[in-house]
Amino acid sequence: MPMSTRHRLQCAWSLGLLLVGGVAAQALGAGTSREDCEKSYKPSTGQPGKDVVWVPTNDPLVTRMLEMAQVGKGDLVYDLGAGDGKIAIAAAKQFGARAVGVEYNPEMAQCLVRAEGVDDKVKVIQGDIFETDFSAANVVTLYLLPELNLKLRPTILKMKPGTRVVSHSFLMDDWRPDESSVSSDGSAYLWIVPADVSGKWTFKQQRGNDSFDVNLVQTFQKLSGKVGKGSDDITNAEVRGNQVEMMFSEGDVHTRLKGELKGNRIEAQVTRNDATATYVGTRS
Ligand SMILES: C[S@@+](CC[C@H](N)C(=O)[O-])C[C@H]1O[C@@H](n2cnc3c(N)ncnc32)[C@H](O)[C@@H]1O
């Protein structure tokens, strides 16, 4: 059975338990233990959600996803469709980050956040992931469905360049991941939100007279395009967050550019044959 179908079918019978648990758990307050939460909510794999059922990510994969995103103390992680809150809790407990879980049925996760003693760092909010503003995040985690990832994609692409997005199992259609990690625990995919660097750029040597034009065509993180007025193609060209890289050859002059978008300039180290110099690119 295809993964997404199985994922959808894995549930549908335990909403009652969730609702009963929800009422019981109103009473759970300070001093609540994980066992108290689990007794009250009795969550079960396949429990109905709004657009996708609850199926938890296994522990080793939670760790791997957060490692792939290089989560650390300064990060704000949003888990969209937080389930029992385990990714948000792990982001705080194992990686020292702050985290927000957005969940249609948030009671279980809210209880576990209290039980795990991370309520200073983790918040679980009741909400619809398609209506909640998660633009403050610099890490987004997903375990949804391919079509839900695709529906979120335009919003994700408008996030701050460099935002890391990790998805358990599911891809983003033709936006290829920057990294993939597949093992017996399951698969995880990482995307780095790319800055928009499309257009015509003129790079000028900062201390010297050399300059060149590059016309960049961008498809997600991949760049293609031509150099100068000629027909030379750029190769090995991509953008990762604000970092830009490309190579091209004009006759026997081979150029490698590594730069960073800062505002509307690209500050770059450009190596032409064996000499490296600083260039500044401006877009026209
Ligand atoms: C497959 S589970 C993943 C849980 C958790 N992120 C994990 O990896 O363990 C998906 C969760 O998304 C929630 N969900 C589904 N549609 C949603 C929506 N539109 N807004 C908020 N939560 C939603 C479900 O209730 C379910 O808990």
PDBQT file of the ligand as one rigid body, heavy atoms in Angstrom, charges set to zero:
ROOT
HETATM    1  C1  LIG A 301       1.588  12.655  11.192  1.00  0.00    +0.000 C 
HETATM    2  S1  LIG A 301       1.247  13.616  12.647  1.00  0.00    +0.000 S 
HETATM    3  C2  LIG A 301       2.878  14.219  13.025  1.00  0.00    +0.000 C 
HETATM    4  C3  LIG A 301       3.072  14.567  14.491  1.00  0.00    +0.000 C 
HETATM    5  C4  LIG A 301       4.445  15.094  14.861  1.00  0.00    +0.000 C 
HETATM    6  N1  LIG A 301       4.823  16.223  14.047  1.00  0.00    +0.000 N 
HETATM    7  C5  LIG A 301       5.479  13.996  14.727  1.00  0.00    +0.000 C 
HETATM    8  O1  LIG A 301       6.209  14.012  13.710  1.00  0.00    +0.000 OA
HETATM    9  O2  LIG A 301       5.546  13.133  15.602  1.00  0.00    +0.000 OA
HETATM   10  C6  LIG A 301       0.399  15.018  11.958  1.00  0.00    +0.000 C 
HETATM   11  C7  LIG A 301      -0.313  15.889  12.972  1.00  0.00    +0.000 C 
HETATM   12  O3  LIG A 301      -0.834  17.020  12.285  1.00  0.00    +0.000 OA
HETATM   13  C8  LIG A 301      -2.075  17.386  12.883  1.00  0.00    +0.000 C 
HETATM   14  N2  LIG A 301      -2.806  18.157  11.867  1.00  0.00    +0.000 N 
HETATM   15  C9  LIG A 301      -3.374  17.704  10.731  1.00  0.00    +0.000 A 
HETATM   16  N3  LIG A 301      -3.865  18.716  10.010  1.00  0.00    +0.000 NA
HETATM   17  C10 LIG A 301      -3.631  19.848  10.707  1.00  0.00    +0.000 A 
HETATM   18  C11 LIG A 301      -3.895  21.236  10.476  1.00  0.00    +0.000 A 
HETATM   19  N4  LIG A 301      -4.492  21.665   9.355  1.00  0.00    +0.000 N 
HETATM   20  N5  LIG A 301      -3.510  22.123  11.416  1.00  0.00    +0.000 NA
HETATM   21  C12 LIG A 301      -2.894  21.712  12.559  1.00  0.00    +0.000 A 
HETATM   22  N6  LIG A 301      -2.604  20.420  12.825  1.00  0.00    +0.000 NA
HETATM   23  C13 LIG A 301      -2.964  19.499  11.920  1.00  0.00    +0.000 A 
HETATM   24  C14 LIG A 301      -2.710  16.069  13.267  1.00  0.00    +0.000 C 
HETATM   25  O4  LIG A 301      -3.655  16.248  14.310  1.00  0.00    +0.000 OA
HETATM   26  C15 LIG A 301      -1.484  15.234  13.673  1.00  0.00    +0.000 C 
HETATM   27  O5  LIG A 301      -1.277  15.328  15.066  1.00  0.00    +0.000 OA
ENDROOT
TORSDOF 0
